[in-house]
Amino acid sequence: MRGDVRADASSSSVFLCNSNTTRQERRIRPYTRKWEAGTMSRIDELRLRPTNETGSACDVVHDVPAVFFSTGGYTGNVYHEFNDGIIPLYVTSQKFNRKVVFVILEYHDWWVSKYANILSRLSDFDPIDFGSDKRVHCFPEAIVGLKIHDELAIDSTKMENNKTIRDFRNLLDESYKPRIEHIKQEEGGADNKQQRIRTPDSRPRLVVVSRNGSRGIENEPELVNLAAKIGFRVEVLRPDRTTELAKIYRSLNSSDVMIGVHGAAMTHLLFMRPGTVFIQIVPLGTDWAAETYYGEPAKKLGLEYMGYKILPSESSLYREYEKDDAVLRDPESVNARGWEVTKRVYLDGRVERS
C-alpha cells in the first residue's frame, strides 16, 4: 500500500485514503505460515480498506514506511521465532535501511526485549503495539505481512540486492557484538585480569547444546570427556527461554564445533561462523525433519554439516519396544500415520546415546 496510509487499531483497519482504486476490502492475517489453516485461524486479522475519503485524522504522522506483522502463532519456540519471524522480517524490511516502523499485532513485551538487539539493527524506531496503541498512525507506505522463502534460509534471487543468509548472519554479528563487549566488561575485575595473563588456549572449541529430559544425550558426560581427551576445549551450553541470546551467540560464534540432538535449539546453528562444523544427532524417525529444518540450512550458511543417525540400540526406545517392532525396524511406516504420532513416539521424552 502506497500513498495516504492510516492505521486505526480501534477497527483493526489499515486505510488507503483518497484512493481511486476499485479494489475491494481485503482481510489479512499477517503471519507467515499461510499453509497451516489451523495456525492462521488463531492469528489476529487486519482489514485493508481502500477508500476515496480522507479518513480519520492522524494522531501520529510518520515519514517512513510501516511493516505490519504478528508475533502470534508459534512464537515462544526459538525455531519459529527465527524461521517465521526474524528472518522474514529481515527479508521484508532490510531494503529500507532502518528507515521503517514495525507495527506488531499480538505484541509481546518479552519478544521485543528478547530480539531488541536485532530489531534495532533493522529499524531506527520503537515498534508499535497495534493492539494497545489506539492512536491513528499515518504512513506514506505500508507492507502488511512478511515474506518467507524457505526453512531458515534466504533466496537471493528474490532479494532486490541479492542478499543471502550469510548477510543475515552478518546482521546478527553486528547486533550482538556491542552487547557481548558489554558483557565482557561486566565480567571484569580480578577474574578478567587473571584471564589476561593466562597463555591463550589454542585448542579447538566444541559446544554441546544440551537439554534436560526430552531429547537429551544419555551419555553426555562420556561424550564431554572423550572430546576433551582428543583435544577439544568443551563447553556444555544449556539454553532455556530466559537465556540471553547474546550469551548464546558469544559461545557459538567463538566455537569450532557445535553438537546437539535434533530440536528447536539447533536453530542456534545460525550463530556459528561459516566454515565451522555442526553435528546434529538425528533420532529415529526424524531423518526428513532433521535434514530439512537444520541440515540444509546449515549447508546454505556455509557450515560443515554432519548428521549422526542413531542406531535403534542407541535410543531409549530400544528399552521400550521389541526389537522387531516397526517403531525400531521401520520408522517410515510409523511416520506415515502423521506428525502427531511421529512427535509422540520419536521425540517426546526420548534420550539418545552418541
Short mmCIF file of the C-alpha atoms (twelve columns), coordinates in Angstrom:
data_MODEL
# 
_entry.id   MODEL 
# 
loop_
_atom_site.group_PDB 
_atom_site.id 
_atom_site.type_symbol 
_atom_site.label_atom_id 
_atom_site.label_alt_id 
_atom_site.label_comp_id 
_atom_site.label_asym_id 
_atom_site.label_seq_id 
_atom_site.Cartn_x 
_atom_site.Cartn_y 
_atom_site.Cartn_z 
_atom_site.pdbx_PDB_model_num 
ATOM 1   C CA . MET A 1   0.000   0.000   0.000  1 
ATOM 2   C CA . ARG A 2   1.478   3.323   -1.047 1 
ATOM 3   C CA . GLY A 3   0.005   6.776   -0.549 1 
ATOM 4   C CA . ASP A 4   -2.045  8.098   2.371  1 
ATOM 5   C CA . VAL A 5   -1.978  5.046   4.665  1 
ATOM 6   C CA . ARG A 6   -3.770  5.310   8.027  1 
ATOM 7   C CA . ALA A 7   -3.702  2.573   10.677 1 
ATOM 8   C CA . ASP A 8   -6.638  2.520   13.081 1 
ATOM 9   C CA . ALA A 9   -6.451  -0.164  15.773 1 
ATOM 10  C CA . SER A 10  -9.982  0.551   17.020 1 
ATOM 11  C CA . SER A 11  -11.385 -1.011  13.838 1 
ATOM 12  C CA . SER A 12  -8.414  -3.327  13.140 1 
ATOM 13  C CA . SER A 13  -8.051  -1.473  9.850  1 
ATOM 14  C CA . VAL A 14  -5.393  -0.079  7.577  1 
ATOM 15  C CA . PHE A 15  -6.935  2.510   5.250  1 
ATOM 16  C CA . LEU A 16  -5.543  3.673   1.923  1 
ATOM 17  C CA . CYS A 17  -7.211  7.075   1.826  1 
ATOM 18  C CA . ASN A 18  -8.045  9.277   -1.163 1 
ATOM 19  C CA . SER A 19  -7.658  6.196   -3.306 1 
ATOM 20  C CA . ASN A 20  -9.098  5.942   -6.803 1 
ATOM 21  C CA . THR A 21  -8.669  2.178   -6.857 1 
ATOM 22  C CA . THR A 22  -11.629 -0.115  -7.469 1 
ATOM 23  C CA . ARG A 23  -10.140 -2.835  -5.277 1 
ATOM 24  C CA . GLN A 24  -12.363 -4.191  -2.541 1 
ATOM 25  C CA . GLU A 25  -11.590 -4.538  1.143  1 
ATOM 26  C CA . ARG A 26  -9.246  -7.411  1.956  1 
ATOM 27  C CA . ARG A 27  -8.715  -9.225  5.234  1 
ATOM 28  C CA . ILE A 28  -5.204  -10.409 6.048  1 
ATOM 29  C CA . ARG A 29  -3.708  -12.321 8.933  1 
ATOM 30  C CA . PRO A 30  -0.087  -11.030 8.875  1 
ATOM 31  C CA . TYR A 31  1.723   -14.252 9.774  1 
ATOM 32  C CA . THR A 32  3.963   -16.301 7.517  1 
ATOM 33  C CA . ARG A 33  2.594   -19.860 7.823  1 
ATOM 34  C CA . LYS A 34  -0.221  -19.395 5.295  1 
ATOM 35  C CA . TRP A 35  -0.275  -23.122 4.515  1 
ATOM 36  C CA . GLU A 36  -1.355  -24.028 8.066  1 
ATOM 37  C CA . ALA A 37  -5.058  -23.250 8.258  1 
ATOM 38  C CA . GLY A 38  -5.346  -24.118 11.944 1 
ATOM 39  C CA . THR A 39  -2.460  -21.848 12.909 1 
ATOM 40  C CA . MET A 40  -3.670  -18.991 10.718 1 
ATOM 41  C CA . SER A 41  -7.167  -19.157 12.210 1 
ATOM 42  C CA . ARG A 42  -5.678  -18.067 15.543 1 
ATOM 43  C CA . ILE A 43  -3.880  -15.006 14.122 1 
ATOM 44  C CA . ASP A 44  -5.493  -11.585 14.546 1 
ATOM 45  C CA . GLU A 45  -6.952  -10.219 11.333 1 
ATOM 46  C CA . LEU A 46  -6.357  -6.852  9.665  1 
ATOM 47  C CA . ARG A 47  -8.784  -5.153  7.292  1 
ATOM 48  C CA . LEU A 48  -7.138  -3.432  4.309  1 
ATOM 49  C CA . ARG A 49  -9.619  -0.801  3.215  1 
ATOM 50  C CA . PRO A 50  -9.155  1.403   0.137  1 
ATOM 51  C CA . THR A 51  -11.358 4.490   0.367  1 
ATOM 52  C CA . ASN A 52  -11.820 7.674   -1.621 1 
ATOM 53  C CA . GLU A 53  -12.421 9.562   1.610  1 
ATOM 54  C CA . THR A 54  -9.907  11.347  3.828  1 
ATOM 55  C CA . GLY A 55  -10.419 9.014   6.767  1 
ATOM 56  C CA . SER A 56  -9.743  9.539   10.456 1 
ATOM 57  C CA . ALA A 57  -7.449  12.385  11.468 1 
ATOM 58  C CA . CYS A 58  -3.820  11.437  12.025 1 
ATOM 59  C CA . ASP A 59  -2.673  11.398  15.633 1 
ATOM 60  C CA . VAL A 60  0.885   10.426  14.692 1 
ATOM 61  C CA . VAL A 61  2.422   11.146  11.292 1 
ATOM 62  C CA . HIS A 62  5.418   9.074   10.202 1 
ATOM 63  C CA . ASP A 63  7.628   9.938   7.249  1 
ATOM 64  C CA . VAL A 64  8.872   6.366   6.769  1 
ATOM 65  C CA . PRO A 65  7.064   3.158   5.710  1 
ATOM 66  C CA . ALA A 66  5.464   0.652   8.081  1 
ATOM 67  C CA . VAL A 67  5.715   -3.126  8.150  1 
ATOM 68  C CA . PHE A 68  2.810   -4.886  9.867  1 
ATOM 69  C CA . PHE A 69  3.264   -8.397  11.242 1 
ATOM 70  C CA . SER A 70  2.085   -10.668 14.031 1 
ATOM 71  C CA . THR A 71  4.095   -12.297 16.802 1 
ATOM 72  C CA . GLY A 72  1.334   -14.798 17.471 1 
ATOM 73  C CA . GLY A 73  1.320   -18.334 16.123 1 
ATOM 74  C CA . TYR A 74  4.280   -20.419 17.232 1 
ATOM 75  C CA . THR A 75  6.091   -17.529 18.883 1 
ATOM 76  C CA . GLY A 76  7.690   -18.983 22.004 1 
ATOM 77  C CA . ASN A 77  9.573   -21.660 20.049 1 
ATOM 78  C CA . VAL A 78  13.003  -20.365 19.019 1 
ATOM 79  C CA . TYR A 79  12.921  -22.166 15.663 1 
ATOM 80  C CA . HIS A 80  9.661   -20.492 14.702 1 
ATOM 81  C CA . GLU A 81  10.754  -17.161 16.139 1 
ATOM 82  C CA . PHE A 82  13.610  -17.111 13.625 1 
ATOM 83  C CA . ASN A 83  12.065  -19.049 10.743 1 
ATOM 84  C CA . ASP A 84  8.590   -17.486 10.798 1 
ATOM 85  C CA . GLY A 85  9.506   -14.110 12.260 1 
ATOM 86  C CA . ILE A 86  13.014  -12.679 12.439 1 
ATOM 87  C CA . ILE A 87  14.366  -13.943 9.098  1 
ATOM 88  C CA . PRO A 88  11.188  -12.955 7.184  1 
ATOM 89  C CA . LEU A 89  11.322  -9.574  8.932  1 
ATOM 90  C CA . TYR A 90  14.872  -9.140  7.626  1 
ATOM 91  C CA . VAL A 91  13.823  -10.280 4.141  1 
ATOM 92  C CA . THR A 92  10.929  -7.826  4.079  1 
ATOM 93  C CA . SER A 93  12.467  -4.776  5.733  1 
ATOM 94  C CA . GLN A 94  16.226  -4.669  5.153  1 
ATOM 95  C CA . LYS A 95  15.822  -2.745  1.883  1 
ATOM 96  C CA . PHE A 96  14.618  0.256   3.908  1 
ATOM 97  C CA . ASN A 97  17.998  0.627   5.661  1 
ATOM 98  C CA . ARG A 98  16.358  1.008   9.102  1 
ATOM 99  C CA . LYS A 99  14.041  3.797   7.932  1 
ATOM 100 C CA . VAL A 100 10.945  1.749   8.705  1 
ATOM 101 C CA . VAL A 101 8.484   1.338   11.582 1 
ATOM 102 C CA . PHE A 102 7.407   -2.104  12.775 1 
ATOM 103 C CA . VAL A 103 3.733   -2.371  13.729 1 
ATOM 104 C CA . ILE A 104 3.133   -5.556  15.688 1 
ATOM 105 C CA . LEU A 105 -0.109  -7.438  16.190 1 
ATOM 106 C CA . GLU A 106 -0.310  -9.786  19.198 1 
ATOM 107 C CA . TYR A 107 2.576   -7.817  20.674 1 
ATOM 108 C CA . HIS A 108 4.638   -9.423  23.446 1 
ATOM 109 C CA . ASP A 109 6.966   -7.304  25.604 1 
ATOM 110 C CA . TRP A 110 9.213   -10.319 26.182 1 
ATOM 111 C CA . TRP A 111 9.611   -10.883 22.423 1 
ATOM 112 C CA . VAL A 112 10.555  -7.258  21.794 1 
ATOM 113 C CA . SER A 113 13.039  -7.428  24.678 1 
ATOM 114 C CA . LYS A 114 14.485  -10.764 23.551 1 
ATOM 115 C CA . TYR A 115 15.115  -9.567  19.996 1 
ATOM 116 C CA . ALA A 116 15.837  -5.903  20.769 1 
ATOM 117 C CA . ASN A 117 19.447  -6.170  19.564 1 
ATOM 118 C CA . ILE A 118 18.284  -7.379  16.145 1 
ATOM 119 C CA . LEU A 119 15.262  -5.087  15.884 1 
ATOM 120 C CA . SER A 120 17.447  -2.029  16.499 1 
ATOM 121 C CA . ARG A 121 19.584  -3.030  13.505 1 
ATOM 122 C CA . LEU A 122 16.526  -3.304  11.283 1 
ATOM 123 C CA . SER A 123 14.680  -0.174  12.422 1 
ATOM 124 C CA . ASP A 124 15.645  3.169   13.933 1 
ATOM 125 C CA . PHE A 125 12.231  3.419   15.602 1 
ATOM 126 C CA . ASP A 126 10.490  1.790   18.536 1 
ATOM 127 C CA . PRO A 127 7.973   -0.854  17.440 1 
ATOM 128 C CA . ILE A 128 4.281   -0.044  17.798 1 
ATOM 129 C CA . ASP A 129 1.919   -2.286  19.750 1 
ATOM 130 C CA . PHE A 130 -1.008  -2.177  17.336 1 
ATOM 131 C CA . GLY A 131 -3.486  -3.709  19.752 1 
ATOM 132 C CA . SER A 132 -2.990  -1.289  22.628 1 
ATOM 133 C CA . ASP A 133 -1.992  1.929   20.834 1 
ATOM 134 C CA . LYS A 134 -5.353  3.472   19.946 1 
ATOM 135 C CA . ARG A 135 -3.911  6.462   18.122 1 
ATOM 136 C CA . VAL A 136 -4.295  6.725   14.354 1 
ATOM 137 C CA . HIS A 137 -0.841  6.315   12.806 1 
ATOM 138 C CA . CYS A 138 -0.275  7.641   9.290  1 
ATOM 139 C CA . PHE A 139 2.399   6.417   6.877  1 
ATOM 140 C CA . PRO A 140 3.460   7.079   3.276  1 
ATOM 141 C CA . GLU A 141 3.627   3.325   2.629  1 
ATOM 142 C CA . ALA A 142 2.804   0.041   4.346  1 
ATOM 143 C CA . ILE A 143 3.674   -3.603  3.855  1 
ATOM 144 C CA . VAL A 144 1.228   -5.934  5.574  1 
ATOM 145 C CA . GLY A 145 2.740   -9.331  6.344  1 
ATOM 146 C CA . LEU A 146 6.226   -10.766 5.917  1 
ATOM 147 C CA . LYS A 147 7.905   -12.661 3.088  1 
ATOM 148 C CA . ILE A 148 9.187   -16.167 3.839  1 
ATOM 149 C CA . HIS A 149 11.473  -18.070 1.461  1 
ATOM 150 C CA . ASP A 150 12.475  -21.402 2.976  1 
ATOM 151 C CA . GLU A 151 13.461  -23.092 6.231  1 
ATOM 152 C CA . LEU A 152 15.982  -20.797 7.996  1 
ATOM 153 C CA . ALA A 153 17.072  -19.606 4.564  1 
ATOM 154 C CA . ILE A 154 17.011  -16.679 2.152  1 
ATOM 155 C CA . ASP A 155 16.619  -16.991 -1.628 1 
ATOM 156 C CA . SER A 156 18.959  -14.355 -3.028 1 
ATOM 157 C CA . THR A 157 17.112  -14.364 -6.381 1 
ATOM 158 C CA . LYS A 158 14.059  -12.960 -4.586 1 
ATOM 159 C CA . MET A 159 16.003  -10.170 -2.881 1 
ATOM 160 C CA . GLU A 160 16.347  -6.761  -4.504 1 
ATOM 161 C CA . ASN A 161 20.054  -6.609  -3.668 1 
ATOM 162 C CA . ASN A 162 20.844  -10.360 -3.771 1 
ATOM 163 C CA . LYS A 163 21.195  -10.670 -0.002 1 
ATOM 164 C CA . THR A 164 21.764  -14.196 1.331  1 
ATOM 165 C CA . ILE A 165 21.538  -15.992 4.659  1 
ATOM 166 C CA . ARG A 166 25.192  -15.046 5.198  1 
ATOM 167 C CA . ASP A 167 24.196  -11.390 5.056  1 
ATOM 168 C CA . PHE A 168 21.584  -12.127 7.708  1 
ATOM 169 C CA . ARG A 169 24.267  -13.763 9.798  1 
ATOM 170 C CA . ASN A 170 26.411  -10.645 9.398  1 
ATOM 171 C CA . LEU A 171 23.452  -8.702  10.777 1 
ATOM 172 C CA . LEU A 172 23.448  -10.990 13.825 1 
ATOM 173 C CA . ASP A 173 27.143  -10.262 14.279 1 
ATOM 174 C CA . GLU A 174 26.509  -6.514  14.184 1 
ATOM 175 C CA . SER A 175 23.531  -6.917  16.511 1 
ATOM 176 C CA . TYR A 176 25.252  -8.862  19.267 1 
ATOM 177 C CA . LYS A 177 28.838  -7.586  19.265 1 
ATOM 178 C CA . PRO A 178 28.125  -4.401  21.283 1 
ATOM 179 C CA . ARG A 179 26.201  -6.368  23.895 1 
ATOM 180 C CA . ILE A 180 28.921  -9.031  24.068 1 
ATOM 181 C CA . GLU A 181 31.547  -6.357  24.686 1 
ATOM 182 C CA . HIS A 182 29.373  -5.003  27.492 1 
ATOM 183 C CA . ILE A 183 29.057  -8.493  28.989 1 
ATOM 184 C CA . LYS A 184 32.837  -8.825  28.935 1 
ATOM 185 C CA . GLN A 185 33.148  -5.536  30.807 1 
ATOM 186 C CA . GLU A 186 30.593  -6.745  33.356 1 
ATOM 187 C CA . GLU A 187 32.750  -9.809  33.880 1 
ATOM 188 C CA . GLY A 188 35.783  -7.577  34.522 1 
ATOM 189 C CA . GLY A 189 37.773  -7.255  37.704 1 
ATOM 190 C CA . ALA A 190 40.124  -9.800  39.187 1 
ATOM 191 C CA . ASP A 191 38.828  -12.709 37.135 1 
ATOM 192 C CA . ASN A 192 39.386  -10.851 33.887 1 
ATOM 193 C CA . LYS A 193 42.879  -9.712  34.934 1 
ATOM 194 C CA . GLN A 194 43.773  -13.291 35.748 1 
ATOM 195 C CA . GLN A 195 42.420  -14.404 32.390 1 
ATOM 196 C CA . ARG A 196 44.582  -11.884 30.534 1 
ATOM 197 C CA . ILE A 197 47.809  -13.287 31.942 1 
ATOM 198 C CA . ARG A 198 46.962  -16.877 31.042 1 
ATOM 199 C CA . THR A 199 48.502  -18.481 27.989 1 
ATOM 200 C CA . PRO A 200 45.924  -18.423 25.189 1 
ATOM 201 C CA . ASP A 201 44.179  -21.780 24.780 1 
ATOM 202 C CA . SER A 202 44.719  -22.858 21.179 1 
ATOM 203 C CA . ARG A 203 42.575  -25.979 21.388 1 
ATOM 204 C CA . PRO A 204 39.526  -26.071 19.101 1 
ATOM 205 C CA . ARG A 205 36.273  -25.284 20.926 1 
ATOM 206 C CA . LEU A 206 33.367  -27.715 20.942 1 
ATOM 207 C CA . VAL A 207 29.975  -26.650 22.289 1 
ATOM 208 C CA . VAL A 208 27.481  -29.316 23.322 1 
ATOM 209 C CA . VAL A 209 23.975  -27.843 23.158 1 
ATOM 210 C CA . SER A 210 22.328  -29.802 25.940 1 
ATOM 211 C CA . ARG A 211 18.760  -30.184 27.092 1 
ATOM 212 C CA . ASN A 212 17.268  -31.842 30.116 1 
ATOM 213 C CA . GLY A 213 14.681  -34.586 29.718 1 
ATOM 214 C CA . SER A 214 13.296  -34.930 26.204 1 
ATOM 215 C CA . ARG A 215 15.942  -35.483 23.518 1 
ATOM 216 C CA . GLY A 216 18.852  -35.314 25.892 1 
ATOM 217 C CA . ILE A 217 22.187  -37.061 25.340 1 
ATOM 218 C CA . GLU A 218 22.144  -40.012 27.712 1 
ATOM 219 C CA . ASN A 219 25.906  -40.411 27.785 1 
ATOM 220 C CA . GLU A 220 26.714  -36.699 27.786 1 
ATOM 221 C CA . PRO A 221 29.466  -36.929 30.469 1 
ATOM 222 C CA . GLU A 222 31.258  -39.603 28.436 1 
ATOM 223 C CA . LEU A 223 30.916  -37.502 25.279 1 
ATOM 224 C CA . VAL A 224 32.375  -34.454 27.033 1 
ATOM 225 C CA . ASN A 225 35.265  -36.450 28.498 1 
ATOM 226 C CA . LEU A 226 36.074  -38.077 25.158 1 
ATOM 227 C CA . ALA A 227 36.032  -34.740 23.325 1 
ATOM 228 C CA . ALA A 228 38.375  -33.235 25.931 1 
ATOM 229 C CA . LYS A 229 40.636  -36.267 25.740 1 
ATOM 230 C CA . ILE A 230 41.108  -35.967 21.983 1 
ATOM 231 C CA . GLY A 231 41.960  -32.276 22.241 1 
ATOM 232 C CA . PHE A 232 38.820  -30.133 22.382 1 
ATOM 233 C CA . ARG A 233 38.044  -27.376 24.832 1 
ATOM 234 C CA . VAL A 234 34.468  -28.304 25.692 1 
ATOM 235 C CA . GLU A 235 31.572  -26.140 26.833 1 
ATOM 236 C CA . VAL A 236 28.163  -27.564 27.715 1 
ATOM 237 C CA . LEU A 237 25.509  -24.997 26.853 1 
ATOM 238 C CA . ARG A 238 22.030  -25.416 28.335 1 
ATOM 239 C CA . PRO A 239 19.913  -22.593 26.902 1 
ATOM 240 C CA . ASP A 240 16.377  -22.064 28.125 1 
ATOM 241 C CA . ARG A 241 13.717  -19.465 27.402 1 
ATOM 242 C CA . THR A 242 15.340  -16.976 29.774 1 
ATOM 243 C CA . THR A 243 18.895  -17.292 28.427 1 
ATOM 244 C CA . GLU A 244 20.024  -14.056 26.801 1 
ATOM 245 C CA . LEU A 245 20.622  -14.625 23.096 1 
ATOM 246 C CA . ALA A 246 23.808  -12.537 23.142 1 
ATOM 247 C CA . LYS A 247 25.340  -15.023 25.587 1 
ATOM 248 C CA . ILE A 248 24.414  -17.968 23.365 1 
ATOM 249 C CA . TYR A 249 25.778  -16.090 20.360 1 
ATOM 250 C CA . ARG A 250 29.017  -15.396 22.194 1 
ATOM 251 C CA . SER A 251 29.552  -19.105 22.904 1 
ATOM 252 C CA . LEU A 252 28.697  -20.398 19.441 1 
ATOM 253 C CA . ASN A 253 30.309  -17.600 17.439 1 
ATOM 254 C CA . SER A 254 33.640  -18.419 19.075 1 
ATOM 255 C CA . SER A 255 33.282  -22.202 18.704 1 
ATOM 256 C CA . ASP A 256 34.633  -24.553 16.057 1 
ATOM 257 C CA . VAL A 257 32.105  -27.356 16.522 1 
ATOM 258 C CA . MET A 258 28.508  -27.477 17.748 1 
ATOM 259 C CA . ILE A 259 26.794  -30.766 18.571 1 
ATOM 260 C CA . GLY A 260 23.253  -31.416 19.745 1 
ATOM 261 C CA . VAL A 261 20.158  -33.563 19.347 1 
ATOM 262 C CA . HIS A 262 17.582  -32.573 16.713 1 
ATOM 263 C CA . GLY A 263 15.171  -29.995 18.120 1 
ATOM 264 C CA . ALA A 264 14.403  -26.276 18.224 1 
ATOM 265 C CA . ALA A 265 17.702  -25.427 19.959 1 
ATOM 266 C CA . MET A 266 19.507  -26.432 16.745 1 
ATOM 267 C CA . THR A 267 18.237  -23.107 15.361 1 
ATOM 268 C CA . HIS A 268 21.307  -21.651 17.041 1 
ATOM 269 C CA . LEU A 269 23.348  -23.021 14.131 1 
ATOM 270 C CA . LEU A 270 22.717  -19.507 12.776 1 
ATOM 271 C CA . PHE A 271 25.171  -18.275 15.406 1 
ATOM 272 C CA . MET A 272 28.031  -20.421 14.029 1 
ATOM 273 C CA . ARG A 273 30.685  -18.932 11.777 1 
ATOM 274 C CA . PRO A 274 30.730  -20.195 8.157  1 
ATOM 275 C CA . GLY A 275 33.353  -22.922 7.819  1 
ATOM 276 C CA . THR A 276 32.781  -24.335 11.309 1 
ATOM 277 C CA . VAL A 277 31.217  -27.733 11.989 1 
ATOM 278 C CA . PHE A 278 27.649  -28.548 13.009 1 
ATOM 279 C CA . ILE A 279 26.913  -32.115 14.138 1 
ATOM 280 C CA . GLN A 280 23.235  -32.973 14.539 1 
ATOM 281 C CA . ILE A 281 22.299  -36.162 16.359 1 
ATOM 282 C CA . VAL A 282 19.317  -37.493 14.413 1 
ATOM 283 C CA . PRO A 283 16.836  -39.573 16.451 1 
ATOM 284 C CA . LEU A 284 14.966  -42.478 14.896 1 
ATOM 285 C CA . GLY A 285 12.140  -41.388 12.633 1 
ATOM 286 C CA . THR A 286 13.351  -37.816 12.189 1 
ATOM 287 C CA . ASP A 287 15.607  -38.095 9.127  1 
ATOM 288 C CA . TRP A 288 13.482  -35.834 6.923  1 
ATOM 289 C CA . ALA A 289 12.829  -33.196 9.590  1 
ATOM 290 C CA . ALA A 290 16.464  -33.088 10.704 1 
ATOM 291 C CA . GLU A 291 17.725  -32.631 7.146  1 
ATOM 292 C CA . THR A 292 15.020  -30.168 6.072  1 
ATOM 293 C CA . TYR A 293 14.898  -27.907 9.120  1 
ATOM 294 C CA . TYR A 294 18.571  -27.864 10.123 1 
ATOM 295 C CA . GLY A 295 20.822  -29.868 7.783  1 
ATOM 296 C CA . GLU A 296 20.051  -27.992 4.578  1 
ATOM 297 C CA . PRO A 297 20.021  -24.554 6.260  1 
ATOM 298 C CA . ALA A 298 23.413  -25.317 7.820  1 
ATOM 299 C CA . LYS A 299 24.890  -26.079 4.415  1 
ATOM 300 C CA . LYS A 300 23.395  -22.919 2.904  1 
ATOM 301 C CA . LEU A 301 25.009  -20.920 5.709  1 
ATOM 302 C CA . GLY A 302 28.379  -22.428 4.800  1 
ATOM 303 C CA . LEU A 303 28.773  -24.779 7.760  1 
ATOM 304 C CA . GLU A 304 30.320  -28.221 7.519  1 
ATOM 305 C CA . TYR A 305 27.284  -30.325 8.358  1 
ATOM 306 C CA . MET A 306 27.313  -33.860 9.731  1 
ATOM 307 C CA . GLY A 307 24.162  -35.750 10.644 1 
ATOM 308 C CA . TYR A 308 24.689  -38.662 13.012 1 
ATOM 309 C CA . LYS A 309 21.742  -41.038 12.627 1 
ATOM 310 C CA . ILE A 310 21.481  -43.026 15.809 1 
ATOM 311 C CA . LEU A 311 21.077  -46.790 15.785 1 
ATOM 312 C CA . PRO A 312 17.968  -48.337 17.359 1 
ATOM 313 C CA . SER A 313 20.153  -49.636 20.189 1 
ATOM 314 C CA . GLU A 314 21.259  -46.050 20.966 1 
ATOM 315 C CA . SER A 315 17.714  -44.821 21.603 1 
ATOM 316 C CA . SER A 316 15.718  -45.086 24.806 1 
ATOM 317 C CA . LEU A 317 13.048  -46.653 22.569 1 
ATOM 318 C CA . TYR A 318 15.204  -49.783 22.459 1 
ATOM 319 C CA . ARG A 319 14.267  -50.435 26.070 1 
ATOM 320 C CA . GLU A 320 10.554  -49.912 25.454 1 
ATOM 321 C CA . TYR A 321 9.824   -51.894 22.285 1 
ATOM 322 C CA . GLU A 322 10.553  -55.370 20.983 1 
ATOM 323 C CA . LYS A 323 13.474  -55.453 18.564 1 
ATOM 324 C CA . ASP A 324 11.249  -56.399 15.621 1 
ATOM 325 C CA . ASP A 325 8.668   -53.669 16.345 1 
ATOM 326 C CA . ALA A 326 8.042   -51.233 13.488 1 
ATOM 327 C CA . VAL A 327 8.996   -48.353 15.791 1 
ATOM 328 C CA . LEU A 328 12.595  -49.619 15.684 1 
ATOM 329 C CA . ARG A 329 12.624  -51.521 12.399 1 
ATOM 330 C CA . ASP A 330 10.522  -49.337 10.088 1 
ATOM 331 C CA . PRO A 331 10.181  -45.714 11.284 1 
ATOM 332 C CA . GLU A 332 8.785   -44.618 7.914  1 
ATOM 333 C CA . SER A 333 5.677   -46.724 8.447  1 
ATOM 334 C CA . VAL A 334 5.167   -45.027 11.811 1 
ATOM 335 C CA . ASN A 335 5.710   -41.574 10.301 1 
ATOM 336 C CA . ALA A 336 3.078   -42.355 7.663  1 
ATOM 337 C CA . ARG A 337 0.496   -42.177 10.444 1 
ATOM 338 C CA . GLY A 338 1.054   -38.421 10.801 1 
ATOM 339 C CA . TRP A 339 3.166   -35.826 12.580 1 
ATOM 340 C CA . GLU A 340 1.428   -36.164 15.928 1 
ATOM 341 C CA . VAL A 341 2.318   -39.867 16.017 1 
ATOM 342 C CA . THR A 342 5.917   -39.127 14.981 1 
ATOM 343 C CA . LYS A 343 6.216   -36.493 17.700 1 
ATOM 344 C CA . ARG A 344 4.724   -38.704 20.409 1 
ATOM 345 C CA . VAL A 345 6.771   -41.796 19.520 1 
ATOM 346 C CA . TYR A 346 10.137  -40.423 18.401 1 
ATOM 347 C CA . LEU A 347 10.554  -37.027 20.040 1 
ATOM 348 C CA . ASP A 348 8.683   -36.594 23.302 1 
ATOM 349 C CA . GLY A 349 10.662  -37.823 26.276 1 
ATOM 350 C CA . ARG A 350 13.409  -39.540 24.283 1 
ATOM 351 C CA . VAL A 351 17.111  -39.650 25.128 1 
ATOM 352 C CA . GLU A 352 19.899  -40.780 22.806 1 
ATOM 353 C CA . ARG A 353 23.419  -42.127 23.045 1 
ATOM 354 C CA . SER A 354 26.072  -40.600 20.813 1 
# 
